[in-house]
Amino acid sequence: MFTMVAYQYKWRMVTVVTFWVCLFSAGVFSLAGLQPALAGETASATASPSTQAADYLIGAGDVVEIVVWKEPDLSRTVRVRPDGKISLPLVDDIQASQSTLLRLKERITEALAAYVDHPAVYVMLQENRSNKIYIIGKVNAPGEYVLERDTTVLQAIATAGSFTEWAKKDDIVILRRGPQGPFRIEFDYDRVISGKDIEQNILLNPDDLIIVP
């Protein structure tokens, strides 16, 4: 079991990192290339990964609590499977991934209506496990990290065990997917901690990739 979990984790990391590295190698992110100065990209660069519950999109790995009023046998806490679905009594599989909590509630209500008179369904997010960032390069603990709350670049680097000895702290890059395609955000650690460019210490978005050369 442990071997299978380790293999799945390694496969996910290789897939995500390979995506970004291929784009970088293809010249999408040249050193003098795209900048997040465009209006749309600037907004994306400063956006918080946390959203209101009504806007949150459920993802694989998230844990949701389903409560059906006066139906304890139908109420339960479930984890969204890798295929994006959850399983419930009577209605079997229901698509949850890429749905809001309200939309999932509606789907469950519609499905249960064939078996329960006027079902009152409540859906609550218990654990956010689908929003992740990735940190690679010269940090002490590179890898995949869950965004459980608002996290800045400095906080992410600290979570990854800070830098190794020869890290180029003035040449860090965050690769981000934007509405017009991927783009790069530069980060100079020394200038940020000195207070000269504190605005570079942005909040991270799900799927951001931090590269420490």
Residue pairs with C-beta under 8 A, 6 or more apart in sequence:
9 144
12 144
13 134
13 143
13 144
16 134
16 144
16 207
16 209
17 134
17 136
17 209
20 134
20 175
20 182
20 209
20 211
23 29
23 175
23 182
24 175
27 33
28 34
28 181
28 182
29 173
29 175
29 182
29 183
29 184
33 184
34 41
34 183
34 184
35 41
35 183
35 184
36 42
36 44
36 45
36 176
36 178
36 183
36 184
36 185
38 180
40 178
40 179
40 180
41 178
41 180
41 183
44 176
44 178
44 179
44 205
45 176
45 185
45 202
46 202
46 203
47 203
47 205
48 150
48 203
49 131
49 147
49 150
49 151
49 203
49 204
49 205
49 206
50 149
50 150
53 101
53 125
54 100
54 101
54 102
55 100
56 100
56 101
56 125
56 128
57 98
57 99
57 100
58 64
58 80
58 96
58 97
58 98
58 99
58 100
58 101
58 104
58 125
58 130
59 80
59 84
59 97
59 98
59 129
59 130
59 131
60 80
60 81
60 82
60 83
60 84
60 97
60 130
61 79
61 80
61 82
61 129
61 130
62 79
62 80
62 96
62 125
62 127
62 128
62 129
62 130
63 77
63 78
63 79
63 80
63 125
63 126
63 127
63 129
64 77
64 78
64 80
64 86
64 96
64 101
64 104
64 123
64 124
64 125
64 126
65 76
65 77
65 123
65 124
65 125
65 126
66 74
66 75
66 76
66 77
66 78
66 86
66 88
66 108
66 121
66 122
66 123
67 75
67 121
67 122
67 123
67 124
68 74
68 75
68 108
68 112
68 116
68 119
68 120
68 121
68 122
69 119
69 120
69 121
69 122
70 120
71 116
71 119
73 89
74 88
74 89
74 90
74 112
74 116
76 88
77 126
78 86
78 87
78 88
79 86
79 129
80 86
80 96
80 97
80 130
81 87
83 97
84 95
84 96
84 97
84 98
85 93
85 94
85 95
85 96
85 97
86 93
86 94
86 96
87 93
87 94
88 94
88 108
88 111
90 111
90 112
90 115
91 108
91 111
91 112
91 115
94 104
94 107
94 108
94 111
95 107
96 104
97 130
99 107
101 123
101 124
101 125
102 123
104 123
105 121
105 122
105 123
108 119
108 121
108 123
109 119
109 121
112 119
112 121
113 119
128 146
128 147
128 148
129 146
130 206
131 146
131 147
131 206
132 144
132 145
132 146
132 147
132 206
132 207
133 144
133 145
133 147
133 151
133 156
133 204
133 205
133 206
133 207
133 208
133 209
133 210
134 143
134 144
134 145
134 207
134 208
134 209
134 210
135 142
135 143
135 145
135 156
135 157
135 159
135 160
135 209
135 210
135 212
136 142
136 209
136 210
136 211
136 212
137 167
137 210
137 211
137 212
137 213
138 163
138 164
138 166
138 167
138 168
138 212
138 213
139 157
139 160
139 161
139 162
139 163
139 164
139 167
139 212
140 160
140 161
140 162
140 163
140 164
141 159
141 160
141 161
142 160
143 160
145 156
145 159
145 160
147 204
147 206
150 203
151 159
151 203
151 204
152 201
152 202
152 203
152 204
153 172
153 174
153 187
153 192
153 200
153 201
153 202
153 204
153 210
154 189
154 192
154 193
154 201
156 204
156 210
157 163
157 189
157 210
157 212
160 210
163 169
163 189
163 212
167 212
167 213
168 212
168 213
169 188
169 189
169 190
169 212
170 188
170 189
170 190
170 191
171 186
171 188
171 213
172 186
172 187
172 188
172 189
172 210
172 211
172 212
172 213
173 184
173 185
173 186
173 187
173 210
173 211
173 213
174 184
174 185
174 187
174 202
174 204
174 208
174 209
174 210
174 211
175 182
175 183
175 184
175 185
175 208
175 209
175 211
176 182
176 183
176 184
176 185
176 205
176 207
176 208
176 209
177 207
185 202
186 200
187 200
187 201
187 210
188 197
188 200
191 197
191 200
192 198
192 200
192 201
204 210
